[in-house]
Amino acid sequence: DKIVTVVLSESGNEIGKLVRTYNDDYSVITSVNNYNGTTSVKTFDYENQTVTLTIKNSSGTIIKSITKHLKA
């Protein structure tokens, strides 16, 4: 896997982070964004033609989850 990490900071303090992971053939891309007490996970799966988004609050409770099927 290939991983890209972006850190959002303010006055030297980390206030958010985005971690994007690519599988070996780039057919699945997962982005995990932690900011302001929420975590969003977005997965693009080109092989299965889906996009999934899940948003969790600071307690880890899912507050929104959706999966869309891509059209050719």
N, CA, C and O atoms as CSV, one atom per row, in Angstrom:
chain,resi,resn,atom,element,x,y,z
A,1,ASP,N,N,0.836,-1.187,0.000
A,1,ASP,CA,C,0.000,0.000,0.000
A,1,ASP,C,C,0.876,1.245,0.000
A,1,ASP,O,O,2.006,1.236,0.487
A,2,LYS,N,N,0.326,2.306,-0.556
A,2,LYS,CA,C,0.991,3.603,-0.556
A,2,LYS,C,C,0.168,4.534,0.314
A,2,LYS,O,O,-1.060,4.529,0.225
A,3,ILE,N,N,0.814,5.336,1.157
A,3,ILE,CA,C,0.115,6.186,2.114
A,3,ILE,C,C,0.623,7.619,2.007
A,3,ILE,O,O,1.827,7.870,1.954
A,4,VAL,N,N,-0.336,8.561,1.976
A,4,VAL,CA,C,-0.031,9.992,2.001
A,4,VAL,C,C,-0.693,10.549,3.255
A,4,VAL,O,O,-1.876,10.305,3.491
A,5,THR,N,N,0.064,11.300,4.065
A,5,THR,CA,C,-0.474,11.893,5.287
A,5,THR,C,C,-0.297,13.404,5.230
A,5,THR,O,O,0.786,13.907,4.934
A,6,VAL,N,N,-1.383,14.117,5.519
A,6,VAL,CA,C,-1.359,15.573,5.577
A,6,VAL,C,C,-1.806,15.965,6.981
A,6,VAL,O,O,-2.859,15.530,7.446
A,7,VAL,N,N,-1.000,16.788,7.656
A,7,VAL,CA,C,-1.319,17.242,9.008
A,7,VAL,C,C,-1.718,18.707,8.946
A,7,VAL,O,O,-1.003,19.538,8.388
A,8,LEU,N,N,-2.881,19.010,9.535
A,8,LEU,CA,C,-3.344,20.385,9.645
A,8,LEU,C,C,-2.962,20.883,11.029
A,8,LEU,O,O,-3.331,20.287,12.040
A,9,SER,N,N,-2.210,21.996,11.062
A,9,SER,CA,C,-1.775,22.514,12.364
A,9,SER,C,C,-2.069,23.993,12.467
A,9,SER,O,O,-2.182,24.701,11.467
A,10,GLU,N,N,-2.189,24.439,13.705
A,10,GLU,CA,C,-2.409,25.844,13.998
A,10,GLU,C,C,-1.531,26.194,15.190
A,10,GLU,O,O,-1.639,25.577,16.249
A,11,SER,N,N,-0.672,27.174,15.017
A,11,SER,CA,C,0.264,27.586,16.075
A,11,SER,C,C,1.080,26.406,16.597
A,11,SER,O,O,1.358,26.313,17.793
A,12,GLY,N,N,1.459,25.508,15.691
A,12,GLY,CA,C,2.287,24.370,16.076
A,12,GLY,C,C,1.529,23.194,16.665
A,12,GLY,O,O,2.132,22.162,16.961
A,13,ASN,N,N,0.218,23.327,16.841
A,13,ASN,CA,C,-0.582,22.230,17.387
A,13,ASN,C,C,-1.365,21.538,16.285
A,13,ASN,O,O,-1.988,22.193,15.450
A,14,GLU,N,N,-1.332,20.204,16.287
A,14,GLU,CA,C,-2.087,19.444,15.305
A,14,GLU,C,C,-3.577,19.556,15.612
A,14,GLU,O,O,-4.018,19.249,16.720
A,15,ILE,N,N,-4.351,20.000,14.616
A,15,ILE,CA,C,-5.801,20.114,14.807
A,15,ILE,C,C,-6.573,19.202,13.854
A,15,ILE,O,O,-7.799,19.111,13.933
A,16,GLY,N,N,-5.869,18.540,12.973
A,16,GLY,CA,C,-6.520,17.617,12.047
A,16,GLY,C,C,-5.498,16.823,11.275
A,16,GLY,O,O,-4.319,17.174,11.222
A,17,LYS,N,N,-5.974,15.733,10.669
A,17,LYS,CA,C,-5.075,14.894,9.873
A,17,LYS,C,C,-5.882,14.190,8.787
A,17,LYS,O,O,-7.005,13.742,9.019
A,18,LEU,N,N,-5.296,14.102,7.610
A,18,LEU,CA,C,-5.867,13.356,6.498
A,18,LEU,C,C,-4.868,12.276,6.117
A,18,LEU,O,O,-3.706,12.567,5.834
A,19,VAL,N,N,-5.321,11.034,6.111
A,19,VAL,CA,C,-4.472,9.916,5.706
A,19,VAL,C,C,-5.148,9.244,4.518
A,19,VAL,O,O,-6.267,8.743,4.628
A,20,ARG,N,N,-4.457,9.238,3.382
A,20,ARG,CA,C,-4.997,8.618,2.172
A,20,ARG,C,C,-4.156,7.390,1.858
A,20,ARG,O,O,-2.932,7.469,1.758
A,21,THR,N,N,-4.828,6.256,1.705
A,21,THR,CA,C,-4.159,4.986,1.427
A,21,THR,C,C,-4.592,4.469,0.060
A,21,THR,O,O,-5.781,4.427,-0.259
A,22,TYR,N,N,-3.606,4.077,-0.738
A,22,TYR,CA,C,-3.841,3.505,-2.068
A,22,TYR,C,C,-3.390,2.057,-2.040
A,22,TYR,O,O,-2.315,1.755,-1.520
A,23,ASN,N,N,-4.202,1.144,-2.599
A,23,ASN,CA,C,-3.728,-0.232,-2.688
A,23,ASN,C,C,-2.724,-0.330,-3.837
A,23,ASN,O,O,-2.477,0.654,-4.534
A,24,ASP,N,N,-2.151,-1.505,-4.033
A,24,ASP,CA,C,-1.032,-1.650,-4.971
A,24,ASP,C,C,-1.353,-1.254,-6.406
A,24,ASP,O,O,-0.485,-0.724,-7.099
A,25,ASP,N,N,-2.588,-1.501,-6.874
A,25,ASP,CA,C,-2.919,-1.142,-8.254
A,25,ASP,C,C,-3.806,0.099,-8.347
A,25,ASP,O,O,-4.386,0.382,-9.395
A,26,TYR,N,N,-3.905,0.837,-7.235
A,26,TYR,CA,C,-4.657,2.092,-7.169
A,26,TYR,C,C,-6.151,1.921,-7.458
A,26,TYR,O,O,-6.822,2.896,-7.800
A,27,SER,N,N,-6.684,0.705,-7.328
A,27,SER,CA,C,-8.106,0.495,-7.587
A,27,SER,C,C,-8.966,0.807,-6.365
A,27,SER,O,O,-10.179,0.976,-6.493
A,28,VAL,N,N,-8.349,0.885,-5.172
A,28,VAL,CA,C,-9.066,1.258,-3.957
A,28,VAL,C,C,-8.296,2.378,-3.273
A,28,VAL,O,O,-7.112,2.242,-2.965
A,29,ILE,N,N,-8.990,3.485,-3.041
A,29,ILE,CA,C,-8.396,4.638,-2.362
A,29,ILE,C,C,-9.248,4.921,-1.136
A,29,ILE,O,O,-10.459,5.108,-1.246
A,30,THR,N,N,-8.616,4.954,0.034
A,30,THR,CA,C,-9.329,5.233,1.274
A,30,THR,C,C,-8.751,6.495,1.903
A,30,THR,O,O,-7.541,6.601,2.102
A,31,SER,N,N,-9.628,7.455,2.215
A,31,SER,CA,C,-9.234,8.702,2.862
A,31,SER,C,C,-9.870,8.762,4.240
A,31,SER,O,O,-11.089,8.649,4.371
A,32,VAL,N,N,-9.040,8.941,5.276
A,32,VAL,CA,C,-9.531,9.091,6.642
A,32,VAL,C,C,-9.176,10.503,7.084
A,32,VAL,O,O,-8.001,10.866,7.146
A,33,ASN,N,N,-10.202,11.302,7.393
A,33,ASN,CA,C,-10.027,12.695,7.764
A,33,ASN,C,C,-10.489,12.893,9.200
A,33,ASN,O,O,-11.668,12.712,9.502
A,34,ASN,N,N,-9.570,13.263,10.089
A,34,ASN,CA,C,-9.896,13.557,11.483
A,34,ASN,C,C,-9.770,15.048,11.683
A,34,ASN,O,O,-8.693,15.617,11.509
A,35,TYR,N,N,-10.876,15.688,12.052
A,35,TYR,CA,C,-10.857,17.133,12.270
A,35,TYR,C,C,-12.033,17.536,13.139
A,35,TYR,O,O,-13.157,17.080,12.930
A,36,ASN,N,N,-11.775,18.374,14.093
A,36,ASN,CA,C,-12.828,18.986,14.891
A,36,ASN,C,C,-13.719,17.961,15.596
A,36,ASN,O,O,-14.923,18.177,15.736
A,37,GLY,N,N,-13.128,16.844,16.040
A,37,GLY,CA,C,-13.872,15.839,16.787
A,37,GLY,C,C,-14.637,14.847,15.950
A,37,GLY,O,O,-15.294,13.958,16.493
A,38,THR,N,N,-14.568,14.977,14.630
A,38,THR,CA,C,-15.244,14.002,13.778
A,38,THR,C,C,-14.223,13.276,12.907
A,38,THR,O,O,-13.140,13.787,12.620
A,39,THR,N,N,-14.602,12.086,12.503
A,39,THR,CA,C,-13.780,11.295,11.596
A,39,THR,C,C,-14.636,10.918,10.400
A,39,THR,O,O,-15.722,10.360,10.556
A,40,SER,N,N,-14.149,11.221,9.216
A,40,SER,CA,C,-14.848,10.769,8.011
A,40,SER,C,C,-13.937,9.813,7.258
A,40,SER,O,O,-12.736,10.039,7.112
A,41,VAL,N,N,-14.553,8.738,6.786
A,41,VAL,CA,C,-13.824,7.726,6.016
A,41,VAL,C,C,-14.516,7.616,4.663
A,41,VAL,O,O,-15.695,7.274,4.582
A,42,LYS,N,N,-13.762,7.913,3.596
A,42,LYS,CA,C,-14.307,7.817,2.249
A,42,LYS,C,C,-13.484,6.800,1.483
A,42,LYS,O,O,-12.256,6.884,1.442
A,43,THR,N,N,-14.166,5.837,0.875
A,43,THR,CA,C,-13.486,4.802,0.106
A,43,THR,C,C,-14.002,4.802,-1.333
A,43,THR,O,O,-15.201,4.663,-1.578
A,44,PHE,N,N,-13.076,4.960,-2.276
A,44,PHE,CA,C,-13.373,4.821,-3.693
A,44,PHE,C,C,-12.893,3.432,-4.098
A,44,PHE,O,O,-11.699,3.139,-4.023
A,45,ASP,N,N,-13.805,2.589,-4.519
A,45,ASP,CA,C,-13.454,1.233,-4.938
A,45,ASP,C,C,-13.794,1.112,-6.422
A,45,ASP,O,O,-14.937,0.838,-6.787
A,46,TYR,N,N,-12.784,1.321,-7.273
A,46,TYR,CA,C,-13.011,1.315,-8.710
A,46,TYR,C,C,-13.305,-0.080,-9.231
A,46,TYR,O,O,-14.025,-0.226,-10.219
A,47,GLU,N,N,-12.770,-1.100,-8.594
A,47,GLU,CA,C,-13.013,-2.474,-9.027
A,47,GLU,C,C,-14.480,-2.844,-8.829
A,47,GLU,O,O,-15.092,-3.443,-9.713
A,48,ASN,N,N,-15.050,-2.493,-7.672
A,48,ASN,CA,C,-16.453,-2.793,-7.388
A,48,ASN,C,C,-17.385,-1.648,-7.763
A,48,ASN,O,O,-18.600,-1.757,-7.601
A,49,GLN,N,N,-16.818,-0.541,-8.267
A,49,GLN,CA,C,-17.582,0.613,-8.724
A,49,GLN,C,C,-18.455,1.232,-7.628
A,49,GLN,O,O,-19.630,1.523,-7.852
A,50,THR,N,N,-17.864,1.430,-6.431
A,50,THR,CA,C,-18.596,2.036,-5.321
A,50,THR,C,C,-17.791,3.149,-4.658
A,50,THR,O,O,-16.562,3.183,-4.714
A,51,VAL,N,N,-18.531,4.054,-4.032
A,51,VAL,CA,C,-17.961,5.080,-3.172
A,51,VAL,C,C,-18.712,4.985,-1.856
A,51,VAL,O,O,-19.943,5.010,-1.840
A,52,THR,N,N,-17.980,4.875,-0.751
A,52,THR,CA,C,-18.595,4.771,0.566
A,52,THR,C,C,-18.084,5.905,1.439
A,52,THR,O,O,-16.889,6.201,1.453
A,53,LEU,N,N,-19.000,6.537,2.168
A,53,LEU,CA,C,-18.644,7.601,3.101
A,53,LEU,C,C,-19.277,7.284,4.448
A,53,LEU,O,O,-20.479,7.030,4.535
A,54,THR,N,N,-18.459,7.302,5.497
A,54,THR,CA,C,-18.937,7.113,6.862
A,54,THR,C,C,-18.386,8.254,7.710
A,54,THR,O,O,-17.198,8.568,7.646
A,55,ILE,N,N,-19.259,8.870,8.504
A,55,ILE,CA,C,-18.850,9.953,9.399
A,55,ILE,C,C,-19.165,9.540,10.828
A,55,ILE,O,O,-20.281,9.120,11.134
A,56,LYS,N,N,-18.157,9.665,11.710
A,56,LYS,CA,C,-18.309,9.302,13.117
A,56,LYS,C,C,-18.039,10.526,13.990
A,56,LYS,O,O,-17.214,11.373,13.647
A,57,ASN,N,N,-18.746,10.610,15.125
A,57,ASN,CA,C,-18.467,11.695,16.073
A,57,ASN,C,C,-17.286,11.304,16.953
A,57,ASN,O,O,-16.699,10.238,16.764
A,58,SER,N,N,-16.935,12.152,17.908
A,58,SER,CA,C,-15.753,11.920,18.736
A,58,SER,C,C,-15.874,10.668,19.606
A,58,SER,O,O,-14.860,10.155,20.081
A,59,SER,N,N,-17.085,10.171,19.822
A,59,SER,CA,C,-17.291,8.937,20.591
A,59,SER,C,C,-17.184,7.694,19.723
A,59,SER,O,O,-17.223,6.575,20.235
A,60,GLY,N,N,-17.047,7.878,18.411
A,60,GLY,CA,C,-16.962,6.745,17.498
A,60,GLY,C,C,-18.301,6.277,16.982
A,60,GLY,O,O,-18.373,5.283,16.259
A,61,THR,N,N,-19.385,6.987,17.348
A,61,THR,CA,C,-20.723,6.633,16.877
A,61,THR,C,C,-20.909,7.118,15.444
A,61,THR,O,O,-20.601,8.268,15.132
A,62,ILE,N,N,-21.406,6.253,14.579
A,62,ILE,CA,C,-21.660,6.627,13.189
A,62,ILE,C,C,-22.841,7.589,13.143
A,62,ILE,O,O,-23.927,7.275,13.631
A,63,ILE,N,N,-22.623,8.761,12.554
A,63,ILE,CA,C,-23.705,9.726,12.426
A,63,ILE,C,C,-24.216,9.805,10.985
A,63,ILE,O,O,-25.285,10.360,10.732
A,64,LYS,N,N,-23.459,9.254,10.053
A,64,LYS,CA,C,-23.912,9.196,8.657
A,64,LYS,C,C,-23.085,8.145,7.929
A,64,LYS,O,O,-21.874,8.033,8.119
A,65,SER,N,N,-23.771,7.382,7.094
A,65,SER,CA,C,-23.075,6.389,6.278
A,65,SER,C,C,-23.864,6.216,4.979
A,65,SER,O,O,-25.085,6.063,4.987
A,66,ILE,N,N,-23.141,6.244,3.880
A,66,ILE,CA,C,-23.805,6.104,2.592
A,66,ILE,C,C,-22.853,5.388,1.632
A,66,ILE,O,O,-21.638,5.575,1.680
A,67,THR,N,N,-23.436,4.568,0.763
A,67,THR,CA,C,-22.676,3.913,-0.304
A,67,THR,C,C,-23.364,4.209,-1.617
A,67,THR,O,O,-24.573,4.023,-1.751
A,68,LYS,N,N,-22.595,4.669,-2.584
A,68,LYS,CA,C,-23.122,4.944,-3.922
A,68,LYS,C,C,-22.433,4.028,-4.914
A,68,LYS,O,O,-21.240,3.747,-4.793
A,69,HIS,N,N,-23.190,3.564,-5.895
A,69,HIS,CA,C,-22.627,2.761,-6.972
A,69,HIS,C,C,-22.351,3.678,-8.158
A,69,HIS,O,O,-23.220,4.437,-8.588
A,70,LEU,N,N,-21.137,3.599,-8.677
A,70,LEU,CA,C,-20.742,4.428,-9.812
A,70,LEU,C,C,-21.362,3.883,-11.092
A,70,LEU,O,O,-21.590,2.681,-11.228
A,71,LYS,N,N,-21.625,4.779,-12.014
A,71,LYS,CA,C,-22.178,4.364,-13.297
A,71,LYS,C,C,-21.129,4.546,-14.367
A,71,LYS,O,O,-20.380,5.523,-14.372
A,72,ALA,N,N,-21.088,3.598,-15.266
A,72,ALA,CA,C,-20.096,3.655,-16.346
A,72,ALA,C,C,-20.480,4.669,-17.384
A,72,ALA,O,O,-19.759,4.852,-18.365
